[in-house]
Amino acid sequence: MKVQNNFTREDIAESLHIDFGLTKKDCIIFVNDIIEIIIEGLRNKGYVKIHNFGSFNVNRKKSRIGRNPKTMENVMISERNVLKFKPSKNIIEYINKQNDI
């Protein structure tokens, strides 16, 4: 598998196709289904935990006053949901081992 910084759904599907020999069409469907399951879990429950990978949480940010840095004008930033990811201890350990090499 080629190492890169940004992955698209197609990149992940291509990797599955090469590693497991499934059809590209089935791999794309598989990747899209997994992403849709994660999105639905976030929408319905506000969190998704993937064992040994990490957890995604939806947090609510209150509205606040911000400042346009160009004009220095105060602007109201509306209330919104933000997505946070917390990696599992296993992922953190793995990343730190890779950096020690």
TIMARNU-55475 format. One line per field, with one value per residue (C-alpha): x, y, z; residue number from 1. Coordinates in Angstrom, 2 decimals, decimal comma. Each point is the difference from the previous one (the first is absolute). Example, Ala and Ser with C-alpha at 12.3 -4.5 7.8 and 13.67 -1.06 7.14 Angstrom:
2
c1: [12,30 | 1,37] $
c2: [-4,50 | 3,44] $
c3: [7,80 | -0,66] $
seq: [1 | 2] $
This chain:
101
c1: [0,00 | 1,32 | 0,38 | -1,50 | -1,32 | -3,54 | -2,32 | -3,20 | -2,71 | 1,26 | 3,55 | -1,25 | -2,14 | 2,99 | 2,10 | -2,71 | -0,26 | 3,77 | 0,31 | -3,11 | -0,73 | -3,57 | -1,50 | 0,57 | -3,76 | -0,53 | 2,88 | -1,44 | -3,41 | 1,66 | 1,93 | -3,06 | -2,12 | 2,53 | 0,18 | -3,80 | -0,27 | 2,42 | -1,91 | -3,36 | 1,42 | 1,23 | -3,32 | -2,10 | 2,13 | 2,57 | 2,95 | 1,58 | 2,68 | 2,14 | 1,86 | 3,81 | -0,32 | -1,74 | -3,25 | -1,79 | -2,16 | -2,37 | 0,31 | -2,16 | 1,77 | -1,93 | -0,32 | 2,65 | 1,40 | 3,00 | 2,08 | 0,72 | 3,82 | -0,02 | -2,53 | 0,18 | -3,82 | -1,82 | -2,07 | -2,46 | 1,07 | -3,08 | -0,56 | 1,11 | 0,99 | 3,67 | 1,53 | 2,81 | 2,14 | 1,84 | 2,43 | 0,20 | 3,02 | 1,02 | 0,10 | 1,98 | 2,50 | 0,35 | 0,62 | 2,58 | 1,82 | 0,14 | 1,52 | 2,72 | 1,46] $
c2: [0,00 | 3,43 | 2,34 | 3,45 | 2,86 | 0,30 | -2,87 | 0,05 | -2,63 | -1,26 | -0,35 | -2,13 | -2,09 | -0,48 | -1,20 | -2,50 | -1,14 | -0,67 | -1,59 | -2,20 | -0,50 | 1,25 | 1,88 | 3,76 | 0,56 | -2,14 | 1,75 | 3,44 | -1,13 | -1,45 | 3,21 | 2,19 | -2,23 | 0,21 | 3,78 | 0,24 | -2,19 | 2,30 | 3,11 | -1,49 | -0,96 | 3,55 | 1,43 | -2,31 | -0,52 | 2,78 | -2,38 | -3,00 | -2,16 | -2,28 | -2,46 | 0,36 | 3,00 | 2,85 | 1,82 | 2,77 | 2,38 | 2,78 | 3,03 | 3,12 | 3,35 | 3,00 | 3,14 | 2,60 | 3,24 | -0,30 | 2,56 | 0,31 | 0,33 | 2,03 | 2,66 | -0,46 | 0,01 | -2,08 | -2,80 | -2,38 | -3,64 | -2,19 | -3,03 | -3,19 | -3,63 | -0,95 | -3,42 | -1,14 | -3,11 | -1,64 | -2,73 | -3,22 | -0,74 | -2,70 | 2,50 | 2,50 | -2,70 | -1,16 | 3,55 | 0,64 | -3,26 | 1,05 | 3,36 | -1,69 | -1,75] $
c3: [0,00 | -0,97 | 2,98 | -0,47 | 2,11 | -1,36 | -0,82 | -1,97 | 0,18 | -3,35 | 1,38 | 2,88 | -2,36 | -2,33 | 2,93 | 0,99 | -3,61 | -0,17 | 3,46 | -0,07 | -3,69 | 0,20 | -2,93 | 0,00 | -0,10 | 3,12 | 1,78 | -0,73 | 1,27 | 3,12 | 0,78 | -0,61 | 2,27 | 2,84 | -0,26 | -0,10 | 3,13 | 1,83 | -1,11 | 1,03 | 3,41 | 0,50 | -1,12 | 2,18 | 3,13 | -0,14 | 0,22 | -1,71 | 1,57 | -2,14 | 2,23 | -0,14 | -2,32 | 1,83 | 0,57 | -1,83 | 2,06 | -1,02 | 2,27 | -0,01 | -0,14 | 1,30 | -2,05 | 0,69 | -1,23 | -2,29 | -1,83 | -3,69 | -0,01 | -3,21 | 1,00 | 3,80 | -0,06 | 2,63 | -1,51 | 1,65 | -0,49 | 0,11 | 2,20 | -1,72 | 0,35 | -0,22 | -0,41 | 2,26 | -0,35 | 2,87 | -1,06 | 2,02 | 2,15 | -2,50 | -2,88 | 2,09 | 1,00 | -3,61 | -1,26 | 2,70 | -0,83 | -3,66 | 0,95 | 2,10 | -3,04] $
seq: [1 | 2 | 3 | 4 | 5 | 6 | 7 | 8 | 9 | 10 | 11 | 12 | 13 | 14 | 15 | 16 | 17 | 18 | 19 | 20 | 21 | 22 | 23 | 24 | 25 | 26 | 27 | 28 | 29 | 30 | 31 | 32 | 33 | 34 | 35 | 36 | 37 | 38 | 39 | 40 | 41 | 42 | 43 | 44 | 45 | 46 | 47 | 48 | 49 | 50 | 51 | 52 | 53 | 54 | 55 | 56 | 57 | 58 | 59 | 60 | 61 | 62 | 63 | 64 | 65 | 66 | 67 | 68 | 69 | 70 | 71 | 72 | 73 | 74 | 75 | 76 | 77 | 78 | 79 | 80 | 81 | 82 | 83 | 84 | 85 | 86 | 87 | 88 | 89 | 90 | 91 | 92 | 93 | 94 | 95 | 96 | 97 | 98 | 99 | 100 | 101] $
